[in-house]
Amino acid sequence: MIAIYAIAYAATAVVFFSLDFVWLSTISTNFYRSRIGILLLDQPNLGVAGLFYLVYVAGIVHLAVTPAVNGASWATALVNGALLGLVAYGTYDMTNLATLKNWSVSVSVVDMIWGVALTATAATCGYFFTAWMLAKAG
């Protein structure tokens, strides 16, 4: 079981990190900076970001990929991943809307959509790779 979890974690992490890196380093940079630039650090705190990624990917594997592998259903990974993305990113964005001055509604909407899409995609890809590895193993 630990080997399956490690495979699922690695596959999910690669997809999540890759997509989020592209999103944060190219696609969304001007969008966020133009709306909440005054709130952003000049350089992100990579240690804190790394901790988030480690914990969040574990959550994706536990709540979306593993149940999908156990049920042999990619749809479970997709739906559970999307729901986790909505809850996690929604908590962050809605809390910011409720507590911060000058927080942008458009940032919250875009960020929540991104969280749903990113988490659902990472969970689904993690499922497919893990299921493929299990089928290959035997």
C-alpha positions as CSV (number, residue, x, y, z in Angstrom):
1,M,0.0,0.0,0.0
2,I,2.9,2.4,0.8
3,A,4.4,1.8,-2.7
4,I,1.0,2.6,-4.3
5,Y,0.8,5.8,-2.2
6,A,4.3,6.8,-3.2
7,I,3.6,6.2,-6.9
8,A,0.4,8.2,-6.6
9,Y,2.1,11.0,-4.7
10,A,5.0,11.3,-7.2
11,A,2.7,11.3,-10.3
12,T,0.3,13.8,-8.7
13,A,3.1,16.0,-7.6
14,V,4.8,16.2,-11.0
15,V,1.5,17.2,-12.7
16,F,0.5,19.7,-9.9
17,F,3.9,21.4,-9.7
18,S,4.4,21.5,-13.5
19,L,1.0,23.1,-14.2
20,D,1.1,25.5,-11.2
21,F,4.7,26.6,-12.2
22,V,3.5,27.4,-15.7
23,W,0.4,29.2,-14.3
24,L,2.3,31.2,-11.7
25,S,5.4,32.0,-13.8
26,T,3.8,33.0,-17.1
27,I,0.1,33.0,-17.5
28,S,-1.1,34.7,-14.4
29,T,1.8,37.0,-13.4
30,N,0.4,40.2,-14.9
31,F,-3.2,39.3,-13.9
32,Y,-2.3,39.0,-10.2
33,R,0.2,41.9,-10.2
34,S,-2.3,44.3,-11.8
35,R,-5.0,43.5,-9.2
36,I,-3.2,42.8,-5.9
37,G,0.4,43.9,-6.7
38,I,0.7,46.1,-3.6
39,L,0.0,43.0,-1.5
40,L,2.6,40.7,-3.2
41,L,6.1,40.1,-2.0
42,D,8.9,40.9,-4.4
43,Q,10.0,37.3,-4.2
44,P,7.7,34.5,-2.9
45,N,8.7,32.6,0.3
46,L,9.7,29.3,-1.4
47,G,10.0,27.4,1.9
48,V,6.4,28.2,2.8
49,A,5.3,27.5,-0.8
50,G,7.1,24.2,-0.7
51,L,5.4,23.2,2.6
52,F,2.0,24.0,1.0
53,Y,2.8,21.8,-2.0
54,L,3.9,18.9,0.1
55,V,0.9,18.9,2.3
56,Y,-1.6,19.8,-0.5
57,V,-0.4,17.0,-2.8
58,A,-0.8,14.5,0.1
59,G,-4.4,15.8,0.5
60,I,-5.0,15.2,-3.2
61,V,-3.7,11.7,-3.0
62,H,-5.5,10.8,0.2
63,L,-8.9,12.4,-0.7
64,A,-9.0,11.9,-4.5
65,V,-6.4,9.6,-6.0
66,T,-6.5,6.8,-3.5
67,P,-10.4,6.5,-3.4
68,A,-10.3,6.5,-7.3
69,V,-7.7,3.8,-7.4
70,N,-9.6,1.7,-4.9
71,G,-12.8,2.1,-6.9
72,A,-11.1,1.9,-10.3
73,S,-12.8,5.1,-11.3
74,W,-11.1,8.1,-12.9
75,A,-14.4,10.0,-12.4
76,T,-13.9,9.7,-8.6
77,A,-10.4,11.3,-9.0
78,L,-11.9,14.1,-11.1
79,V,-14.8,14.9,-8.9
80,N,-13.0,14.6,-5.6
81,G,-10.1,16.6,-6.9
82,A,-12.4,19.3,-8.2
83,L,-14.2,19.4,-4.8
84,L,-11.0,19.6,-2.9
85,G,-9.7,22.4,-5.1
86,L,-12.9,24.4,-4.6
87,V,-12.8,23.9,-0.8
88,A,-9.1,24.7,-0.5
89,Y,-8.8,27.6,-2.9
90,G,-12.3,28.8,-2.0
91,T,-11.3,29.0,1.7
92,Y,-8.2,31.1,0.9
93,D,-10.0,33.4,-1.6
94,M,-13.2,33.9,0.3
95,T,-11.3,34.5,3.6
96,N,-9.2,37.2,1.8
97,L,-12.4,38.8,0.4
98,A,-13.8,38.8,3.9
99,T,-10.7,40.2,5.7
100,L,-8.4,42.1,3.4
101,K,-8.8,45.7,2.1
102,N,-8.4,46.0,-1.7
103,W,-8.6,42.2,-2.3
104,S,-9.9,41.7,-5.8
105,V,-13.1,39.8,-6.5
106,S,-11.8,38.9,-10.0
107,V,-8.6,37.4,-8.4
108,S,-10.8,35.3,-6.1
109,V,-13.0,34.0,-9.0
110,V,-10.0,33.3,-11.3
111,D,-8.0,31.7,-8.5
112,M,-10.9,29.5,-7.4
113,I,-11.5,28.3,-11.0
114,W,-7.7,27.6,-11.3
115,G,-7.7,25.7,-8.0
116,V,-10.6,23.5,-9.2
117,A,-9.1,22.8,-12.6
118,L,-5.5,22.3,-11.3
119,T,-6.5,19.9,-8.5
120,A,-8.9,17.9,-10.6
121,T,-6.3,17.6,-13.4
122,A,-3.5,16.5,-11.0
123,A,-5.8,14.0,-9.2
124,T,-7.0,12.5,-12.5
125,C,-3.5,12.2,-13.9
126,G,-2.3,10.8,-10.6
127,Y,-5.0,8.2,-10.8
128,F,-4.3,7.2,-14.4
129,F,-0.5,6.8,-13.8
130,T,-1.1,4.9,-10.6
131,A,-3.6,2.6,-12.2
132,W,-1.3,2.0,-15.2
133,M,1.6,1.1,-12.8
134,L,-0.6,-1.3,-10.9
135,A,-1.8,-2.9,-14.1
136,K,1.8,-3.2,-15.3
137,A,2.9,-4.7,-12.0
138,G,0.4,-7.4,-12.3
